[in-house]
């Protein structure tokens, strides 16, 4: 399910980028968040699950 949502979001952003390329400017903080935020969320969920089991 996560893969489907991720692929749909990436295709949506890619299509938006093709149509509105003049409005997009690369912001390195946003790129950093897009790359590392999903892994941080997954890590926090795993840690919370392990903490709640004990």
N, CA and C atoms as an extended XYZ file, in Angstrom:
162
Properties=species:S:1:pos:R:3:atomname:S:1:resname:S:1:resid:I:1 pbc="F F F"
N         0.821       -1.194        0.000 N   UNK     1
C         0.000        0.000        0.000 CA  UNK     1
C         0.865        1.258        0.000 C   UNK     1
N         1.952        1.242        0.771 N   UNK     2
C         2.844        2.406        0.824 CA  UNK     2
C         3.496        2.637       -0.536 C   UNK     2
N         3.851        1.541       -1.220 N   UNK     3
C         4.479        1.676       -2.539 CA  UNK     3
C         3.521        2.326       -3.529 C   UNK     3
N         2.258        1.949       -3.470 N   UNK     4
C         1.273        2.500       -4.397 CA  UNK     4
C         1.106        3.998       -4.169 C   UNK     4
N         1.021        4.405       -2.904 N   UNK     5
C         0.877        5.823       -2.583 CA  UNK     5
C         2.126        6.588       -3.016 C   UNK     5
N         3.287        6.009       -2.770 N   UNK     6
C         4.538        6.672       -3.130 CA  UNK     6
C         4.662        6.858       -4.635 C   UNK     6
N         4.335        5.837       -5.390 N   UNK     7
C         4.414        5.927       -6.850 CA  UNK     7
C         3.401        6.933       -7.378 C   UNK     7
N         2.191        6.935       -6.819 N   UNK     8
C         1.173        7.884       -7.263 CA  UNK     8
C         1.598        9.323       -6.983 C   UNK     8
N         2.164        9.564       -5.806 N   UNK     9
C         2.623       10.916       -5.479 CA  UNK     9
C         3.768       11.350       -6.383 C   UNK     9
N         4.706       10.454       -6.638 N   UNK    10
C         5.844       10.836       -7.474 CA  UNK    10
C         5.401       11.109       -8.914 C   UNK    10
N         4.467       10.314       -9.428 N   UNK    11
C         3.958       10.575      -10.775 CA  UNK    11
C         3.181       11.884      -10.816 C   UNK    11
N         2.419       12.162       -9.767 N   UNK    12
C         1.681       13.421       -9.713 CA  UNK    12
C         2.614       14.620       -9.707 C   UNK    12
N         3.674       14.559       -8.883 N   UNK    13
C         4.642       15.658       -8.847 CA  UNK    13
C         5.383       15.797      -10.167 C   UNK    13
N         5.663       14.676      -10.816 N   UNK    14
C         6.370       14.729      -12.099 CA  UNK    14
C         5.489       15.385      -13.168 C   UNK    14
N         4.220       15.011      -13.219 N   UNK    15
C         3.310       15.631      -14.184 CA  UNK    15
C         3.126       17.114      -13.896 C   UNK    15
N         3.022       17.475      -12.622 N   UNK    16
C         2.903       18.888      -12.258 CA  UNK    16
C         4.158       19.648      -12.666 C   UNK    16
N         5.316       19.027      -12.489 N   UNK    17
C         6.573       19.662      -12.874 CA  UNK    17
C         6.685       19.881      -14.375 C   UNK    17
N         6.162       18.931      -15.153 N   UNK    18
C         6.203       19.106      -16.602 CA  UNK    18
C         5.294       20.252      -17.050 C   UNK    18
N         4.134       20.381      -16.418 N   UNK    19
C         3.178       21.403      -16.832 CA  UNK    19
C         3.537       22.792      -16.312 C   UNK    19
N         4.156       22.874      -15.143 N   UNK    20
C         4.435       24.162      -14.502 CA  UNK    20
C         5.921       24.306      -14.192 C   UNK    20
N         6.761       24.033      -15.165 N   UNK    21
C         8.205       24.036      -14.908 CA  UNK    21
C         8.748       25.440      -14.633 C   UNK    21
N         8.096       26.475      -15.137 N   UNK    22
C         8.600       27.828      -14.901 CA  UNK    22
C         8.362       28.273      -13.457 C   UNK    22
N         7.406       27.672      -12.759 N   UNK    23
C         7.111       28.068      -11.388 CA  UNK    23
C         7.970       27.336      -10.363 C   UNK    23
N         8.603       26.267      -10.771 N   UNK    24
C         9.348       25.452       -9.812 CA  UNK    24
C        10.763       25.966       -9.647 C   UNK    24
N        11.164       26.126       -8.423 N   UNK    25
C        12.561       26.418       -8.121 CA  UNK    25
C        13.048       25.379       -7.120 C   UNK    25
N        14.257       24.926       -7.285 N   UNK    26
C        14.784       23.860       -6.445 CA  UNK    26
C        15.178       24.445       -5.095 C   UNK    26
N        14.593       23.895       -4.063 N   UNK    27
C        14.905       24.287       -2.704 CA  UNK    27
C        15.511       23.056       -2.028 C   UNK    27
N        16.762       23.153       -1.630 N   UNK    28
C        17.471       21.979       -1.144 CA  UNK    28
C        16.910       21.469        0.177 C   UNK    28
N        16.299       22.342        0.983 N   UNK    29
C        15.685       21.867        2.220 CA  UNK    29
C        14.484       20.971        1.929 C   UNK    29
N        13.700       21.349        0.916 N   UNK    30
C        12.536       20.542        0.556 CA  UNK    30
C        12.979       19.195       -0.009 C   UNK    30
N        14.009       19.194       -0.833 N   UNK    31
C        14.524       17.936       -1.377 CA  UNK    31
C        15.028       17.046       -0.255 C   UNK    31
N        15.739       17.627        0.707 N   UNK    32
C        16.240       16.871        1.854 CA  UNK    32
C        15.087       16.240        2.626 C   UNK    32
N        14.022       17.008        2.852 N   UNK    33
C        12.862       16.476        3.576 CA  UNK    33
C        12.161       15.375        2.781 C   UNK    33
N        12.032       15.565        1.476 N   UNK    34
C        11.368       14.549        0.657 CA  UNK    34
C        12.154       13.243        0.629 C   UNK    34
N        13.478       13.334        0.717 N   UNK    35
C        14.302       12.127        0.676 CA  UNK    35
C        14.308       11.418        2.024 C   UNK    35
N        14.475       12.169        3.116 N   UNK    36
C        14.709       11.536        4.411 CA  UNK    36
C        13.484       11.441        5.311 C   UNK    36
N        12.445       12.224        5.075 N   UNK    37
C        11.281       12.201        5.960 CA  UNK    37
C        10.557       10.853        5.973 C   UNK    37
N        10.341       10.192        4.826 N   UNK    38
C         9.644        8.891        4.891 CA  UNK    38
C        10.394        7.848        5.711 C   UNK    38
N        11.709        7.804        5.599 N   UNK    39
C        12.463        6.821        6.375 CA  UNK    39
C        12.423        7.154        7.859 C   UNK    39
N        12.405        8.437        8.197 N   UNK    40
C        12.298        8.816        9.608 CA  UNK    40
C        10.945        8.431       10.183 C   UNK    40
N         9.889        8.611        9.400 N   UNK    41
C         8.552        8.245        9.865 CA  UNK    41
C         8.460        6.742       10.085 C   UNK    41
N         8.974        5.958        9.155 N   UNK    42
C         8.947        4.502        9.292 CA  UNK    42
C         9.751        4.069       10.512 C   UNK    42
N        10.906        4.677       10.723 N   UNK    43
C        11.731        4.344       11.884 CA  UNK    43
C        10.997        4.665       13.178 C   UNK    43
N        10.337        5.809       13.236 N   UNK    44
C         9.591        6.166       14.448 CA  UNK    44
C         8.438        5.197       14.698 C   UNK    44
N         7.758        4.755       13.645 N   UNK    45
C         6.660        3.803       13.807 CA  UNK    45
C         7.184        2.476       14.337 C   UNK    45
N         8.301        2.000       13.810 N   UNK    46
C         8.882        0.737       14.265 CA  UNK    46
C         9.291        0.835       15.730 C   UNK    46
N         9.922        1.933       16.104 N   UNK    47
C        10.348        2.111       17.492 CA  UNK    47
C         9.139        2.179       18.419 C   UNK    47
N         8.093        2.906       18.022 N   UNK    48
C         6.894        2.986       18.856 CA  UNK    48
C         6.213        1.634       19.016 C   UNK    48
N         6.172        0.844       17.960 N   UNK    49
C         5.583       -0.489       18.056 CA  UNK    49
C         6.361       -1.346       19.036 C   UNK    49
N         7.694       -1.291       18.990 N   UNK    50
C         8.500       -2.085       19.901 CA  UNK    50
C         8.357       -1.600       21.342 C   UNK    50
N         8.247       -0.299       21.533 N   UNK    51
C         8.087        0.237       22.890 CA  UNK    51
C         6.715       -0.113       23.473 C   UNK    51
N         5.692       -0.124       22.639 N   UNK    52
C         4.347       -0.412       23.131 CA  UNK    52
C         4.142       -1.901       23.402 C   UNK    52
N         4.942       -2.770       22.792 N   UNK    53
C         4.822       -4.203       23.047 CA  UNK    53
C         5.319       -4.551       24.444 C   UNK    53
N         6.326       -3.857       24.922 N   UNK    54
C         6.934       -4.207       26.228 CA  UNK    54
C         6.304       -3.467       27.357 C   UNK    54
